[in-house]
């Protein structure tokens, strides 16, 4: 009976591909393209009886991060690329699914969700179940570097190797793909979030000033870089002095930021280096010729491509729209589910 | 600009800046062979489009070339992957299906839902004990439920045969005169705004009385016959009307993938999704509001005249006609 109901309701639903990222969640609707791009943040309000109520999701909730009174918490339910808070993730998914369906109720779409490589069975199950309880009829999982490679239009079905580095908010995925399969993959739990934390720590240590997560992210986006670019930019940062407790302004330079995030950048470079070491020689020869493809929000960090170029002596290519490569790839897999079914995992 | 011109431009630029191949290889790490292939426009020796694009972009940025020119040239040299022939054919097939049932599909879905609802109601009525005695009460209550979804095609057709066989001919005739007024006023009301569609109106009203006359004389059999007649007629009026009062037509040709929504004056919104090369013609009666998701990626002609759209690729635009 439940199956019949699912089929009937599925008829009224649009199939979705979701890039459930630590920083941003993107939703691709079959036949329409990317319909939603929101930060993965949920604001939850506790009511008098101790129950929780979802107050805001996405961009609206992100504005509340660190600015909430006692009874409201703005949560980022994803951590290191996996679900950290099951119920909140479910509420967020439900909200996004309803939003792309124009708030229609009773929809049971088929969903493809991207997950980092090398996540545990428990983590996989968590993703599947939260999507199912958010209203999905069928859930397919696809590995992020594979989705990124499909999204970047790489020739993954050919017997030549493609090396993809996807730098997301929580994880950095390095993978070598050939013949629609992953030859080697490694997931480093370092990404944009860790860089934000490093910037917060740096400002705290050097200037005795506390800044919030979103301020740190702003600093990284505006003046952060991985390799000296020549011009030394400056940015005004507002925060609270640790000693006097008074809000104040300081100026921070791009060189300082580079120093602050150098540890995280080094971890990414190290991950790439290890992947290169582990690649079979024939495939390594292809990589020398074609180089490495960078995707994900981290690819937008200034000078990261140049740094990798210097460190690996390989040509580095940044894809056109690094932020949406993963969701575009899973969307493509969704459009041709029969073709790409083999790239999904269970 | 094709690959040859772009390669030539890059070579000139390199000679101007006085950089040698070795220096460029040192900076971009692109192999010498690939760099030469770019300059000499040997397309078959270049790697896959994604890599080639990246190489050319890196090379151009090292030379300090104008990236806008390079990006534009690259878009021409390496068109989107989706443009492959079978992909287009597939999308076109999808679109044809989509367009064919754009409105029909919604009606059909509504119809299926209503049919389910109505059959559920009937099932409940049938299961009620002592149906025979309550026949008189049950009938009128069922009748409005059935006649309410006037535009739905299926519910009525299904509802009637389900009810009729249970009744003896006599009680069956009793509800019929009650029902007749329901479809009958509808055409009459339509005949008032006759100025709009003078030709169609007599058509639906004419068969209705004739069937009405025939119905009492016969038994349960005519019931299904009687239903389709008035129903098809209003449908045809509705569909013909926009064609009669057509005031203009807008043709959209997509150069890039583009989502669009058309809201005709007083009508309901319709959505389309065009892939590169797709063509769409929309007719409207009084006015038309067009929302496009990618203003730079389409060209629009209104009544045969091209319309200028001041938008970049990816910009959302709202156009109003006339």
Interface residues (C-beta under 8 A of the other chain):
Chain A: X11 X12 X31 X32 X33 X152 X153 X154 X155 X288 X289 X290 X291 X293 X309 X312 X313 X314 X315 X316 X317 X318 X319 X320
Chain B: X28 X29 X30 X31 X34 X47 X48 X49 X50 X51 X53 X54 X55 X57 X58 X81 X94 X98 X109 X257 X259 X273
